[in-house]
Amino acid sequence: MDGRSVGCEGSGQDAEYSIGLSWPAPRFECLEDTVLDRLTGLIWIRDASVFDFPVNWVEALDLVAGMNAEHAWGYSDWRLPDRRELRSLLSYETTRPPLPREHPFRRVQQTLYWTSTTVAMHTAYAWYVHMGGGRVFYSAKRQFGLVWPVRGERSRVIHPTGQTRCYDMDGIEMGCRDAGPFVQTSKGHSFPDSRFRAEAGGILDRLTGLCWYPDGDISHAKTDWAGALETVQQLNGHSRNSWRLPNINELESLVDLSCHSPALPDNHPFINVQEEYWSATTSMFEPQWAW
């Protein structure tokens, strides 16, 4: 709770389980001025400040469109990354910047980077990622952030955002065909039909293979992080299943970014869904905090 290092065994924390795919070694392959992420299949500009200055959201999309018109680095399929693509770069074991320790990128600024993903609750806003601590925020599309273009077909490691609609600077829906470089709303594989299925006392997510507890309010009140970990341990004392607090990427995987209140797919089967939830992942930016 105070941010001091403790033994992982029996803690219920992220590092005890280390759930997820192992990163390839090396994870990144330099292709002159671009970098292939061998985990996700995405290709990034090596210079994370390629445009030098912050711009608003529409200007960010226009800059990427200009790259494509000029066949920058020999390609015309650059795009502004969506929220899940930009998050895929993050390492939750590092900070300032929150990237894998031996990353090859240059001029990564500890500031905000735009994604192409509109905020479903406030469509005049878009999501961005802070490359100081890896935090995800949203802001009015008229505010300013940096641009880090990406290209390539991503692997199934990165789940879809769920967004299929496009919006302008003022949050008014527009046809994606008219949205220029924002036609990437459908990038990646789709959510499976009948995504959730009741199974063995839980809800199986057929997209990720994770099984979730069906009741979204098992503590019946907000609790601190230690209380969240303890609540899950108590649940296991009355269940044949081995439940755990999800890590931040597992918790993110439930989110459908086309929906809000709650940000879950339509027709989800969960009950008592609340506004915010703890993950098992400590923040390396502030070890007294957790995600």
N, C-alpha and C positions, 0 to 999 in steps of 0.2 A: 504493500500500500504506500510506502514511503519512497519507492523507487530503488531500494537496495537490492543487490543480487541475492537470490535465494536458490536452493536446490529445486530442480524441476519435478523430481519424482513425487507423485501424489498431489501436485499443486493444482492440477486441472487447467494449467495455462497452456497457451499456444505451443511453447517450446517443448512441453512434455510429449506432445503427440507428433509435432512436425508433419502434419497432414498435407498432402498435395504432391504434385509431380516434382521429381528431382530436376534441378536445372542441369542442362548439358554443360560439359566442360570442354572448351570454353563456351560460355553462353553467347558471346558476341563475336562476330566475324567482320573485320573491317574490309570494306570494298571501296578503297580510296576515300572519297568524301561522303560515303554513306556507310551505314552499319546494319548488318543482318542480325536480328535477334533470333537465334536458333531455337529458342523455346517457343516463340509465337509465330515465326515465319514472317514477321513484319520487318520492313526496311525503313530505317530512320535517317534523316540528315545527321551527319556527325556533329555539325555545329549547331548546338541547341539554341543559339541566338542568331540564326542566319539572317534575320531581318533587322537586328540591332536594337529596335525600339518597340515599345508596346503600342498596340492598336486596338480599336474596338472590334466587336465580334464580326460584323459584316466586312470590315477592312481585312480581318484575318482570312475570311473565306475568299475575298478578292485577291489577296496576295498569293494564295495557293493556286487560284485559277490562273494568275499571271505566270506562275511557274510552269503550269501545264501548257500554256500557250507558247512558252519559250522552250519547251522540252528540256527543262532543267535537269542536269546530270543524265541526259539522254532518255528521259521518261516523261510521259504526259498523263500519268495516273496518280499524281500526288493528291493527298487529301488532308484536311484537318482531322486529327484522330478523334474518334468518339471517346466517351468517358472511360469505357472499359479498355480501349486500346492504350490510352495514356496511362491509366492505372497499372497496366500490365508491366510497365517498366520499373515499378516501385519495388524496393526492398524494405521490409519492415524490421530489418536488423541494422539499418544504417540511417544516417540523417545528414542534412546539409552537404550534398544533396542526398535524398533517399533513393539511391540507385545502387545496384550491386557494386561491391568494393572495387573490382577491377574493370569497371565500365570504361569504354574508350571515347566517350563523348567529350566535346570541348565546349567551354563557355556555358555551362549549365548555370543559370541564374537562380538565386534563391528568392523566387518571386512566382507570380501566377502565370500559368500557361492555359490558353483556351482549349476547350474541346468543342466538337461540333454538336454536342448534345444539348438540346433545349431542356429547360426545367419544366416538367409537366404541370406543376402547380402554378407557376408564373411564367408563361410562355414568352414574355419579353426579357427573360433571364436565361443564361446558359451556364453550364458547369465548367469549372476549371480546377486545375490541380496545382497546389503550391509546392514548388520544388525546393523548399527548405525542409519541411517536415513531412511532406507527402499528404497533407490534408486536402480534402475535396470540399470546395465551396461552390456557391453559385452567386452570380452578380448580374446586374442589368447589362444587357448586350451593348449599351452605350459606354460602359466602363472599359478599362484598358488591360490588356494582358499580352504576353509574348506568344509566338507562333512556332510550333515544332512539327513540321510536316512529316507525313508517313505515307508509305505505299506498300503494295504487295497483298497477296491473299493470306489472311491470317488462319492459323490452325484452330482446331476445336478447343484449344486451351482457353480461348477468349470467347465468352458467351455473348449472345446478341444483347443489345440494349433494350429491345422491344419497341423502339420508336420506328414508326412508319410514316409519320406526318412531318411536314416542314413548316417553319414559322419565320416571319420576317423580324426586323429589329424591334418592332413595336408589339410583337407577340401575336400578330394576325396570321392565321393559317394561309399558306400559299401552296400551289402545286409544286411538288418536288422537281418536276421537269423544269420549272422556272427558277429553281433555287440554285442553279449553277453548281458549284462544288459541293453543295450539301446533299447531293443525291445518294450519299452513302448511308442513308438511314437503314437500308436493308443489308449492309455488309455482314458477312458471317452467316453461320447456319441459323435456322429458325428454331423457335421454341417448339418442342414436340406437341402434337395434339394430345389432349388429356394429359397435361404435364404432370399433374399430381395424382397419386393413387394411395388409398388407405392400405397399410400393410404392417402387420406385427406390432400393433399398438402405436404406430407412428404414421407419418405421411411421407411417402417416397417421392422425391423430386426426380422424375425421369430424365431431366436435363443433366443433372450433376451426379445422380446416384446417391445423394445424401438423404437420410431419413430424419425428418423433423418431428419434434413433439407437437401434437395438434393444438394444444392450448397455449396461446401467446401471452398468458398472464399467470404463470404458475406461482409467482411470489405474491400476487394480489396487492402489490404496492411497489413503488420505486425502491431500489436498493443500491447500495454502493457496490463496487467491483468485488470486494471480498464476499459480500453477501450473495452476489450472483453466483460465484463459484461454489459457495457452500450450499445454495439452494439446489444446484445440479447434483452435488454429492448426495444430498438428502433424497432427491428423486431416485437416484440409483439404489438407495436402500429399500425402496418400495417397488422396484421394477426389475424385470428380467433383462431389460435392455441396458446397454452401457452408454448412457447419455453423457454429453460433454458440452461445455460452452463453445460455440463455433469460433473459429478464427475470423479475422476481418474479411478475408476473401470469401469464405463460406457464407458469411452473413450478407455480403454484397451480392452473392450469386442469386439470392431470393428476389432481389429488387427488379421490378419491371419499370424501366425509366419512361414508359409511356403513360404510367398511372400514378395517382397520388391519393393519399388519404383513404386507404393505405397504398404504398408504392409496391403493390403485389399484383400479379396477373389477375385479370377478371376471372371470376368463378373459382378463386382459390378456396381451399377447404378449411383454412385455419379459423379458430374462434378467439375472441377476446384480443384482437390485435391492437397493440399499443403504439405510441409514436416513436419511441427510441429504445434501443436494445444494446446491452453490453456485448462485446466480443471478448475472446480470451487473449487478445493481442495487446501487449504493452506498447506504448508510444516511445520510440527511441528519441524523439524530439524533446519530450519531457517524461522521463521514466516514472514519475509519480502519477502519470495519466495512463489511461488505456483507451483503446478505440471502442 
